[in-house]
Amino acid sequence: MKPSEQKFRRGDLVRIADDLGPHMPHFTKGVDAIVLGSYADKYGGKDRKSYSLLIHGVGSLSWYDEWQLTLVKAGQTDLLYEWLDEDEDEERKDVNQ
């Protein structure tokens, strides 16, 4: 992989490390998530090593570093949309209660 290449793509299922380092104790860790995109995907530029993720039941969180993620299964776009739909349904339930 060239240094400029992106390791993960939108829809990839990844595992977030249990240890995120000392600067991210408030971030969700040790769970599976789906990649929404890199910083470069969302805003342009050259940062292809920081990622925004969808965490099921939590929502989207940014910016996880590449070293904090392990690929579980590539190309899980269907699961991404399933999780988004489920999270939307939960939000609707909360609003209507």
C-alpha positions in Angstrom: 0.0 0.0 0.0 1.4 3.4 -1.0 1.6 6.0 1.8 -1.1 8.1 0.1 -3.6 5.2 -0.2 -6.5 4.8 2.1 -6.6 1.6 4.1 -10.4 1.5 4.7 -13.4 2.4 2.5 -16.9 3.5 3.2 -18.9 0.4 4.2 -15.9 -1.6 5.6 -16.7 -3.3 8.9 -13.9 -2.7 11.4 -13.0 -3.5 15.0 -12.0 -0.6 17.2 -9.1 -1.3 19.4 -9.5 -1.8 23.1 -6.6 0.6 23.7 -6.9 3.9 21.9 -4.0 5.6 23.6 -3.9 8.2 26.3 -5.6 11.0 24.3 -8.9 9.3 23.6 -10.3 7.9 26.8 -13.7 9.3 26.0 -14.0 7.5 22.7 -16.0 4.3 22.2 -13.6 1.3 22.0 -13.6 -2.5 21.7 -16.6 -2.7 19.4 -17.3 -3.2 15.7 -18.1 -0.2 13.6 -18.6 0.7 9.9 -16.4 3.2 8.1 -18.3 6.3 6.9 -15.2 7.8 5.3 -11.8 9.3 5.9 -11.2 12.9 6.6 -10.1 13.3 3.0 -13.3 11.7 1.8 -15.4 14.1 3.7 -13.4 17.4 3.5 -10.7 16.9 0.9 -7.0 17.2 1.5 -4.5 14.5 2.2 -5.6 13.0 5.5 -6.5 9.4 4.6 -5.6 7.9 8.0 -8.4 9.5 10.2 -11.8 8.0 9.9 -15.4 8.7 10.8 -17.3 5.6 11.9 -20.8 4.5 12.5 -21.1 2.6 15.8 -24.4 0.6 16.0 -26.6 2.1 18.8 -24.3 5.0 19.3 -24.1 7.0 16.1 -21.3 8.4 14.1 -18.0 9.4 15.8 -14.9 11.0 14.3 -11.8 10.8 14.1 -10.3 7.4 14.7 -6.8 6.8 13.6 -6.0 4.0 11.1 -3.8 2.2 13.7 -6.8 1.9 16.0 -8.9 -0.1 13.5 -8.7 -3.6 12.2 -10.6 -4.8 9.1 -13.3 -7.4 10.0 -15.0 -7.5 6.5 -14.8 -5.2 3.5 -17.7 -3.9 1.6 -20.5 -4.1 4.2 -22.6 -1.3 2.7 -25.8 -3.2 3.2 -25.1 -3.5 6.9 -24.3 0.2 7.0 -27.7 1.0 5.7 -29.3 -1.5 8.0 -27.7 0.1 11.0 -28.6 3.6 9.9 -32.2 2.5 9.5 -32.3 0.9 13.0 -30.7 3.9 14.6 -33.2 6.1 12.9 -36.1 3.9 14.1 -34.7 4.2 17.7 -34.5 8.0 17.4 -38.1 8.1 16.3 -39.2 6.0 19.2 -37.3 8.3 21.6 -39.0 11.4 20.1 -42.5 9.8 20.2 -42.3 8.7 23.9 
